Amino acid sequence: MYFYLRFSPSDQVKLVISVSKKISKKAVVRNTVKRRVRAVMRSLVKNLKPGIYMIVAKPGADKIKGKELEDEIFRLIRSIRN
């Protein structure tokens, strides 16, 4: 698991992505992780129930591949729905 998801009910969908310096000291790498997560979430936003989604990256999140990233985010979102 490379990400942790917290959900809080709200009247609209909001996304918070946190990537700390534990992931990488370089801002370029941290911003890349944020952009990749944002891109996956953009495709899901129509199907999400209203609320605040806080995604926190864990160490190793900068090395995850595209399909694996999608699967991880889908799994986290599915756990919220149930």
C-alpha positions as CSV (number, residue, x, y, z in Angstrom):
1,M,0.0,0.0,0.0
2,Y,1.4,3.3,-1.1
3,F,-1.5,5.6,-0.1
4,Y,-3.8,6.1,2.8
5,L,-7.3,7.5,2.3
6,R,-9.4,9.5,4.8
7,F,-13.0,10.4,4.0
8,S,-15.2,13.0,5.7
9,P,-18.8,13.6,4.6
10,S,-19.5,17.0,2.9
11,D,-22.0,18.5,0.6
12,Q,-19.6,18.5,-2.4
13,V,-16.6,16.5,-3.6
14,K,-13.3,17.9,-2.5
15,L,-9.8,16.3,-3.0
16,V,-6.8,16.8,-0.7
17,I,-3.5,15.2,-1.6
18,S,-0.6,15.2,0.8
19,V,2.9,14.2,-0.2
20,S,5.5,14.8,2.6
21,K,9.2,15.1,2.4
22,K,9.5,11.5,3.6
23,I,8.6,10.6,0.0
24,S,11.3,12.7,-1.5
25,K,13.3,15.8,-0.6
26,K,12.8,17.1,-4.1
27,A,9.7,19.1,-4.8
28,V,9.7,18.0,-8.4
29,V,9.1,14.4,-7.3
30,R,6.5,15.3,-4.8
31,N,4.6,17.4,-7.3
32,T,4.8,14.5,-9.9
33,V,3.1,12.2,-7.4
34,K,0.4,14.8,-6.7
35,R,-0.3,15.3,-10.5
36,R,-0.5,11.5,-11.1
37,V,-3.0,11.0,-8.2
38,R,-5.0,14.0,-9.4
39,A,-5.2,12.6,-12.9
40,V,-6.6,9.3,-11.7
41,M,-9.1,11.0,-9.4
42,R,-10.3,13.3,-12.3
43,S,-11.6,10.2,-14.1
44,L,-13.4,9.0,-10.9
45,V,-14.9,12.3,-9.7
46,K,-18.3,11.8,-11.5
47,N,-18.9,8.5,-9.6
48,L,-17.8,9.7,-6.1
49,K,-20.3,10.4,-3.3
50,P,-20.0,13.9,-1.9
51,G,-17.3,14.3,0.7
52,I,-13.7,15.3,1.4
53,Y,-11.2,12.8,0.1
54,M,-7.8,13.1,1.7
55,I,-5.1,11.0,0.1
56,V,-1.8,10.7,1.9
57,A,1.2,9.2,0.1
58,K,3.4,6.7,1.9
59,P,7.1,6.0,1.3
60,G,7.5,4.3,-2.1
61,A,4.6,6.2,-3.8
62,D,7.1,7.9,-6.1
63,K,8.2,4.6,-7.6
64,I,4.7,3.2,-8.3
65,K,3.8,2.6,-12.0
66,G,0.7,3.9,-13.7
67,K,-1.6,0.9,-13.7
68,E,-0.6,0.0,-10.2
69,L,-1.4,3.6,-9.1
70,E,-4.9,3.4,-10.6
71,D,-5.6,0.0,-9.0
72,E,-4.5,1.3,-5.6
73,I,-6.7,4.4,-5.8
74,F,-9.7,2.3,-7.1
75,R,-9.2,0.0,-4.2
76,L,-9.2,2.8,-1.7
77,I,-12.3,4.4,-3.2
78,R,-14.1,1.1,-3.2
79,S,-13.4,0.7,0.6
80,I,-15.2,4.0,1.2
81,R,-18.3,3.0,-0.8
82,N,-18.8,-0.2,1.3
